[in-house]
């Protein structure tokens, strides 16, 4: 099970569709089970993510990481999920995962991996190297 998480990025009165995660869902459809947790719509995204991990046995949460409010949420949520569930492989991705990860002190998010334009590719995609 894959959990795709879109951290809050807009005021609650103006949520936007998490298009990047919808696109990933289209690639995963029929290959991997997945759910999308939209932080713009959840009152307590960490509780929702925690429940999703427990109830589904998910082992890979994918987190959209854009500079600004999403990064401010992605860091503590990723840390807390990793602290609660050591087996998780947290994947950061979107347009700017590398610069976002460079803003986090080294070693603070051990166990995370990141996917970007030169990172791992999903099954069925046509560009980039395949991760093992």
JOMO-V651442 format. One record per residue. N is the residue number from 1. NEAR is the number of other ideal C-beta (glycine too) atoms within 8 Angstrom. Layout:
n=<N & N>
near=<NEAR & NEAR>
This chain:
n=<1 & 2 & 3 & 4 & 5 & 6 & 7 & 8 & 9 & 10 & 11 & 12 & 13 & 14 & 15 & 16 & 17 & 18 & 19 & 20 & 21 & 22 & 23 & 24 & 25 & 26 & 27 & 28 & 29 & 30 & 31 & 32 & 33 & 34 & 35 & 36 & 37 & 38 & 39 & 40 & 41 & 42 & 43 & 44 & 45 & 46 & 47 & 48 & 49 & 50 & 51 & 52 & 53 & 54 & 55 & 56 & 57 & 58 & 59 & 60 & 61 & 62 & 63 & 64 & 65 & 66 & 67 & 68 & 69 & 70 & 71 & 72 & 73 & 74 & 75 & 76 & 77 & 78 & 79 & 80 & 81 & 82 & 83 & 84 & 85 & 86 & 87 & 88 & 89 & 90 & 91 & 92 & 93 & 94 & 95 & 96 & 97 & 98 & 99 & 100 & 101 & 102 & 103 & 104 & 105 & 106 & 107 & 108 & 109 & 110 & 111 & 112 & 113 & 114 & 115 & 116 & 117 & 118 & 119 & 120 & 121 & 122 & 123 & 124 & 125 & 126 & 127 & 128 & 129 & 130 & 131 & 132>
near=<11 & 12 & 15 & 15 & 15 & 14 & 15 & 9 & 11 & 8 & 4 & 6 & 3 & 6 & 8 & 8 & 5 & 12 & 7 & 10 & 14 & 10 & 8 & 12 & 11 & 7 & 11 & 11 & 6 & 3 & 7 & 6 & 6 & 11 & 11 & 11 & 13 & 10 & 12 & 12 & 5 & 9 & 2 & 6 & 13 & 9 & 7 & 10 & 14 & 10 & 8 & 12 & 15 & 6 & 6 & 10 & 6 & 12 & 7 & 11 & 15 & 13 & 13 & 15 & 14 & 11 & 7 & 7 & 8 & 14 & 13 & 7 & 12 & 14 & 11 & 7 & 14 & 14 & 10 & 9 & 15 & 14 & 6 & 7 & 7 & 6 & 4 & 13 & 8 & 14 & 12 & 16 & 13 & 9 & 4 & 9 & 14 & 8 & 8 & 14 & 12 & 6 & 6 & 9 & 4 & 4 & 5 & 8 & 12 & 6 & 8 & 12 & 9 & 11 & 11 & 8 & 4 & 5 & 12 & 9 & 11 & 8 & 7 & 5 & 8 & 2 & 4 & 9 & 6 & 7 & 7 & 2>
